[in-house]
Amino acid sequence: METDKNNNISYSVKRSKRARKMRLAVYCDGSVVVTIPGSASESVIDGFLREKMDWVLGKMAFFKRFKNPHILKLRKKDYLKYKDQALALATDRVNFYNNIYNAGFNKIKIKNQKTRWGSCSTRGNLSFNYKILFLPEKARNYIIIHELCHLKEFNHSKKFWDLVETGMPDYVDARKELKKNHSVNDKR
């Protein structure tokens, strides 16, 4: 564990032979991890942190706002505790919005994804992060609609966004809110 000299932020350095560039992650518990290519020097790491310091401080402040930060952690026991409730919620919302879209889907799965709220496979499987259970209703609905629309348009074209708008005319606001205030696990 190291400390940034100017802002007294503790961070850990993870050296990776596979890393091609430096990466910075701020996790919901306030921990900061710098992943670096194996050969990066300490002065390069310090410069990188200084350059990204406003972003780091902003993300740390962002995570402090949550009333139940323990829910955001990627702990297996939370996933096991809430996955059935999340499946019931996702199934209910998918069925509700599928009355609009009439999209054929195969399965609905609940996962403990680190970086995604949802996904759609080419086989028609819909996967959702169990943490959708803790999102505001508008954000949840946006995620469900977004993935349902991928069953009809497997891209982010204008046609795709027109489909999203059919089920949620104010999807742009919901999307901005989700990106601004609700992160699965923020990385940069």
N, C-alpha and C positions, 0 to 999 in steps of 0.2 A: 504494500500500500504506500503510495506516494502522496505528497501534498503540493498543490500549486502554490508557489511563493506569494503571488500577488493577492489571491482571493481566498486562500486557505481552504481550498476544496480538496478533499481526499479523493484519490482515484487509483485504480489499479491498471497495470499495463499487461496486455496479453500479446505475446509475440506469436506470430503465425507464419509458417513457411508458405502457406497458400495465399496469404493476404497480398494483394498487389498495391494497395494504397491504405492509408491510415483511415480508421473509422472510429467514430465516437458514439457511445451509447449512454443514455441516462435512463436508469430504470426507476420504476415506481417507488422503490424503497429509498431513493435518493442516491444510490450508488452510481458511480461514473466509471466506465471502462473504456480505455483507449486500446484498440486493436491495431497493431503495427506489423509491417513486414519485418522479418527477422533481423534485418540489418539497420534499421532506423536508429539514429543516435538520440541521446537524451535532449540535446538542444533542439532537435527537430520536433520532438514530442512537445517540449515546452512552447515552441512557436505555434504549433498546431493548436494547443490548448488556449493560448492567448487569443488566437484568431477566432476561436469558437466560443470564447467565454460568455458573451452575451446570450448565445443560444443555450449553453449549459445552465446558466443561472435562470433563464426563462423556463426551461424544462423542469428544473428543480422546484421553482415556484408553482408551476402548473400542477405537479404531483402533490404538493402540499395542500392544494385546494380540496382534494377529495375527502369526504367525510368518513368513508370506509376504505382506507388505502389497502387494508389487508385483502380485500376482494380482488384488487388488481394484480396481486402477486401470482406468479405462475406456480402455484402449489398443487400438487396432485390431490391432496385431501379436499381442497376447495372444488376442484373439478369433479371429483367423485361425489361430493355432497350436492352439487347443483346441476349436474348434467341431465338428470331426468326432468327436472323442472324446465331447463332450457330446451330440451327436446319437445316437451309438451307445448311450450310457448311458440317455438319455431314451427311446429306442425300446424298449430292453430292459425298462425299468421300466413304461412304458405298456402294453406287451404283457402283462407279468406281471400287473399290477393289472387290466387289462381282462378277464382271466379271471373276476374277481369281478363287475365292473360290466357287462360286455358292452355297452359304450357305442360307438355308431358314431362314428368320427372320420374326418376327411378327411386332413389332413397333420400332420406333426410338424415344427416349425421351431425352429431355434436362432438366437437374436438376441443382440445386445449391448445389452440394455435398461438404462437408467440407474436406473430406480426399481422395477422389477418382477422377481420371480423367475419368474413364469409368467403366461400368460393363455390364454383360450379364446374363440374367436370364435363368432358365431352360425352360421357356416358349418361349424363342426366342426373348425376348425384349432386345434391346440395349439401354443403357442409357449413356449419355455423360455429363460431366460438361460443363456449358456454357463457362467457361474460356478457353476451347480448341481454341476458336476464337483468343486468344491472344498469342498462342504458335507459335513457328516457324513451318513451313510446315512439316518438317521431323518428329518433335515430334507429331504433330497432326496425321499424317499418321500412325505412329507407334501405337498410341492409337486405331485408327479405325481398323487397321489390327489385333491388339491384341484381341480386342473384337469380331471381325468377326470370328477369328480362334476358339474362345471358343464355337461358334455354332457347330463346328465339333468335337472339343476336349475340354471337360469341365474340364480341369486340366492344369497343367504346365509340362506335360511329355515331353520326347524327341520328340515324334510325334507332340505335340503341337508346339514346337519351330521350328521343320522342316516346319510346315505349315506357321508359321510367316515368316520364311526365304524365302519361295516361293514368297511372295509378297514384301518382303523387305530384300534383301540379306545382307544389312548392319544394320539390326535391333539391333545388339549388341551395336553399336555406338549410335544409336538413343535412345536406352534404357538408356545407361549410361548418355547421355546428359540430358535426361528428369529427371533422378534421381538427377543428380548433380546440375542442374541450374533452374529447374522448379518445384516448390512445390505448391500443392493446399493450404496446410496449415500445416506447418511442426510441428510435435509433436515428443517427445521422452519420 
